Amino acid sequence: MGVESLLVFLIIGAIAGWLAGLIVKGFGFGLLGNIVVGIVGAFIAGLIFPRIGLAFGGGILAAIVHATLGAIILLVLIRLVKRA
């Protein structure tokens, strides 16, 4: 993986984590936390969405949507665990 690919990967993770934090109220993790939430969210979405037949296509916008939806799922799960 080149430096440019890693930079794009981190930027998409940060954007996805930030968007998920805005959508799921009460979660703000800072820049590093948003990157981690976005990357983990993309991993979760990569596991779940193909199994249920969802595909977003290619490109950066599709990657951001994909990672954001996964990050929302992650934040909702974190909220449910914290309440339990």
TIKOLVEX-173436 format. One line per 10 residues: for each residue x, y, z of N, C-alpha, C, CB. Coordinates in nm, 3 decimals. Glycine has a CB too. Layout:
N
X:Y:Z:X:Y:Z:X:Y:Z:X:Y:Z; ... $
//
This chain:
84
0.086:-0.118:0.000:0.000:0.000:0.000:0.090:0.123:0.000:-0.097:0.000:0.123; 0.065:0.211:-0.094:0.144:0.333:-0.105:0.099:0.438:-0.004:0.134:0.388:-0.245; 0.178:0.542:0.006:0.149:0.652:0.098:0.017:0.720:0.060:0.264:0.754:0.099; -0.006:0.735:-0.071:-0.129:0.801:-0.116:-0.251:0.718:-0.078:-0.125:0.824:-0.268; -0.242:0.588:-0.095:-0.354:0.499:-0.061:-0.383:0.503:0.089:-0.325:0.355:-0.105; -0.277:0.504:0.168:-0.294:0.511:0.313:-0.358:0.643:0.353:-0.160:0.493:0.384; -0.317:0.751:0.291:-0.375:0.882:0.320:-0.523:0.887:0.285:-0.299:0.992:0.245; -0.561:0.834:0.170:-0.701:0.829:0.130:-0.781:0.742:0.227:-0.716:0.776:-0.015; -0.723:0.630:0.267:-0.785:0.538:0.362:-0.815:0.611:0.494:-0.693:0.416:0.387; -0.718:0.687:0.545:-0.736:0.760:0.670:-0.838:0.873:0.656:-0.603:0.816:0.719 $
-0.837:0.942:0.544:-0.931:1.051:0.522:-1.074:0.998:0.513:-0.895:1.129:0.394; -1.092:0.888:0.441:-1.226:0.829:0.433:-1.272:0.783:0.570:-1.228:0.711:0.333; -1.183:0.722:0.648:-1.218:0.681:0.784:-1.257:0.798:0.872:-1.102:0.607:0.846; -1.183:0.908:0.861:-1.213:1.027:0.942:-1.347:1.087:0.904:-1.102:1.131:0.926; -1.374:1.097:0.774:-1.502:1.154:0.728:-1.618:1.065:0.772:-1.502:1.171:0.575; -1.602:0.934:0.755:-1.708:0.841:0.791:-1.734:0.843:0.941:-1.672:0.699:0.746; -1.629:0.845:1.022:-1.645:0.852:1.167:-1.711:0.981:1.212:-1.512:0.837:1.235; -1.672:1.091:1.148:-1.730:1.221:1.181:-1.879:1.225:1.146:-1.655:1.334:1.107; -1.913:1.177:1.026:-2.054:1.174:0.984:-2.137:1.084:1.075:-2.065:1.126:0.838; -2.082:0.969:1.110:-2.155:0.878:1.199:-2.174:0.942:1.336:-2.079:0.745:1.212 $
-2.074:1.015:1.384:-2.087:1.084:1.512:-2.194:1.192:1.508:-1.954:1.147:1.550; -2.211:1.257:1.393:-2.317:1.357:1.379:-2.455:1.292:1.374:-2.294:1.441:1.253; -2.464:1.179:1.305:-2.593:1.111:1.290:-2.636:1.046:1.420:-2.586:1.006:1.179; -2.544:0.979:1.487:-2.573:0.915:1.616:-2.533:1.016:1.723:-2.497:0.776:1.634; -2.627:1.088:1.775:-2.600:1.198:1.867:-2.529:1.148:1.994:-2.730:1.270:1.904; -2.444:1.234:2.048:-2.379:1.204:2.174:-2.244:1.137:2.161:-2.467:1.119:2.255; -2.194:1.118:2.040:-2.065:1.053:2.023:-1.970:1.148:1.951:-2.078:0.921:1.945; -1.866:1.187:2.021:-1.760:1.267:1.962:-1.628:1.211:2.014:-1.775:1.419:1.997; -1.548:1.159:1.926:-1.425:1.091:1.968:-1.299:1.166:1.929:-1.421:0.954:1.910; -1.309:1.281:1.869:-1.191:1.352:1.822:-1.143:1.293:1.690:-1.080:1.346:1.925 $
-1.037:1.348:1.636:-0.989:1.308:1.504:-0.945:1.161:1.502:-0.874:1.397:1.461; -0.860:1.121:1.595:-0.813:0.982:1.596:-0.927:0.885:1.622:-0.705:0.964:1.701; -1.015:0.919:1.713:-1.130:0.833:1.742:-1.221:0.820:1.622:-1.207:0.887:1.859; -1.244:0.930:1.551:-1.328:0.925:1.431:-1.266:0.837:1.323:-1.350:1.066:1.377; -1.134:0.846:1.309:-1.067:0.762:1.210:-1.085:0.615:1.246:-0.917:0.798:1.201; -1.065:0.582:1.373:-1.080:0.443:1.417:-1.224:0.396:1.399:-1.037:0.427:1.564; -1.321:0.478:1.439:-1.462:0.441:1.423:-1.496:0.422:1.275:-1.554:0.548:1.485; -1.446:0.509:1.189:-1.472:0.497:1.046:-1.410:0.373:0.985:-1.421:0.619:0.975; -1.287:0.339:1.025:-1.221:0.221:0.971:-1.287:0.094:1.021:-1.072:0.221:1.008; -1.317:0.088:1.150:-1.387:-0.029:1.205:-1.527:-0.040:1.144:-1.395:-0.021:1.360 $
-1.592:0.074:1.124:-1.723:0.074:1.060:-1.717:0.021:0.918:-1.781:0.214:1.059; -1.613:0.058:0.844:-1.597:0.007:0.708:-1.576:-0.144:0.709:-1.479:0.076:0.637; -1.501:-0.192:0.807:-1.480:-0.336:0.819:-1.611:-0.407:0.851:-1.376:-0.365:0.929; -1.690:-0.353:0.943:-1.820:-0.412:0.978:-1.912:-0.413:0.856:-1.886:-0.335:1.094; -1.917:-0.301:0.787:-2.002:-0.293:0.667:-1.954:-0.390:0.560:-2.003:-0.149:0.611; -1.824:-0.407:0.548:-1.769:-0.502:0.452:-1.806:-0.646:0.483:-1.620:-0.489:0.447; -1.831:-0.675:0.609:-1.874:-0.809:0.648:-2.024:-0.828:0.630:-1.836:-0.837:0.792; -2.102:-0.726:0.664:-2.248:-0.741:0.669:-2.313:-0.718:0.533:-2.306:-0.645:0.770; -2.279:-0.609:0.467:-2.353:-0.568:0.346:-2.349:-0.669:0.231:-2.300:-0.438:0.298; -2.235:-0.729:0.200:-2.238:-0.828:0.090:-2.327:-0.949:0.122:-2.096:-0.876:0.060 $
-2.337:-0.985:0.249:-2.418:-1.100:0.288:-2.568:-1.073:0.270:-2.389:-1.137:0.433; -2.607:-0.946:0.280:-2.749:-0.913:0.262:-2.777:-0.858:0.122:-2.795:-0.812:0.368; -2.675:-0.854:0.038:-2.694:-0.817:-0.102:-2.686:-0.669:-0.132:-2.824:-0.866:-0.147; -2.630:-0.589:-0.042:-2.614:-0.446:-0.066:-2.479:-0.417:-0.130:-2.629:-0.367:0.066; -2.479:-0.339:-0.236:-2.354:-0.297:-0.301:-2.366:-0.149:-0.337:-2.325:-0.384:-0.429; -2.260:-0.075:-0.313:-2.262:0.069:-0.337:-2.182:0.110:-0.458:-2.211:0.140:-0.218; -2.116:0.019:-0.524:-2.034:0.055:-0.639:-1.895:0.094:-0.595:-2.099:0.168:-0.717; -1.824:0.164:-0.683:-1.688:0.202:-0.653:-1.675:0.352:-0.638:-1.595:0.153:-0.760; -1.558:0.395:-0.602:-1.531:0.537:-0.588:-1.524:0.582:-0.444:-1.635:0.617:-0.660; -1.477:0.703:-0.427:-1.458:0.756:-0.293:-1.592:0.783:-0.224:-1.375:0.885:-0.298 $
-1.688:0.838:-0.297:-1.819:0.866:-0.236:-1.886:0.738:-0.188:-1.910:0.938:-0.337; -1.879:0.633:-0.267:-1.936:0.504:-0.226:-1.862:0.449:-0.104:-1.930:0.402:-0.342; -1.731:0.466:-0.099:-1.653:0.420:0.016:-1.692:0.497:0.142:-1.503:0.436:-0.012; -1.717:0.627:0.129:-1.757:0.707:0.245:-1.895:0.664:0.294:-1.757:0.858:0.209; -1.988:0.643:0.203:-2.123:0.598:0.242:-2.115:0.461:0.308:-2.217:0.592:0.119; -2.038:0.371:0.250:-2.020:0.237:0.303:-1.963:0.242:0.445:-1.928:0.155:0.211; -1.856:0.315:0.463:-1.791:0.325:0.594:-1.879:0.397:0.694:-1.658:0.395:0.581; -1.953:0.498:0.650:-2.041:0.572:0.741:-2.153:0.482:0.793:-2.099:0.694:0.670; -2.214:0.406:0.705:-2.320:0.315:0.751:-2.267:0.211:0.848:-2.386:0.245:0.630; -2.149:0.159:0.822:-2.087:0.066:0.916:-2.054:0.131:1.048:-1.963:0.006:0.856 $
-2.006:0.255:1.045:-1.974:0.327:1.167:-2.099:0.359:1.248:-1.899:0.457:1.135; -2.210:0.387:1.180:-2.337:0.409:1.251:-2.378:0.282:1.323:-2.449:0.453:1.152; -2.365:0.168:1.256:-2.396:0.040:1.320:-2.308:0.020:1.442:-2.378:-0.077:1.222; -2.179:0.051:1.430:-2.086:0.037:1.542:-2.125:0.127:1.658:-1.945:0.069:1.497; -2.157:0.253:1.631:-2.193:0.345:1.739:-2.324:0.307:1.807:-2.203:0.487:1.685; -2.420:0.256:1.731:-2.545:0.210:1.791:-2.518:0.090:1.880:-2.649:0.174:1.681; -2.432:-0.001:1.836:-2.397:-0.116:1.919:-2.325:-0.072:2.047:-2.308:-0.214:1.840; -2.236:0.025:2.036:-2.167:0.078:2.155:-2.267:0.139:2.251:-2.060:0.183:2.115; -2.363:0.213:2.198:-2.466:0.274:2.283:-2.550:0.168:2.354:-2.558:0.364:2.199; -2.584:0.060:2.283:-2.663:-0.048:2.344:-2.584:-0.119:2.454:-2.706:-0.149:2.238 $
-2.454:-0.140:2.433:-2.371:-0.206:2.533:-2.354:-0.117:2.656:-2.234:-0.242:2.474; -2.338:0.013:2.636:-2.323:0.105:2.749:-2.448:0.111:2.835:-2.287:0.244:2.699; -2.565:0.097:2.774:-2.690:0.102:2.850:-2.718:-0.026:2.926:-2.805:0.130:2.757; -2.658:-0.135:2.884:-2.685:-0.265:2.946:-2.613:-0.282:3.076:-2.647:-0.376:2.854 $
//
